[in-house]
């Protein structure tokens, strides 16, 4: 159930034009300070995961490893995406709360 709510909020962010998707755009959003949070698929390569973990730690942006590439892509209307950044502050906080709730349930 929580997975659906996270992906639904990502979809809403995309429709609002507040998502930077793909490795290059995600990196640009983080480095420019526009990213509110970053989501990297669980099936992304170890190199991609490490790259975004280190980058987000440096820029103090929350990063979550969640879902499959196909799920993230479907949420934003693409075939697949390994990473995306949400650039809206309010939507970022809402998504982060969903992850916090998910962590408490496990």
Secondary structure, DSSP 4 states (H G I P E B T S, - for coil): -HHHHHHHHHHHHHHTT-EEESHHHHHHHHHTT--SEEEE-TTS-HHHHHHHHHHHHHHT-EEEE-S-HHHHHHHTTSS--SEEEE--HHHHHHHHHHHHHHHHH-
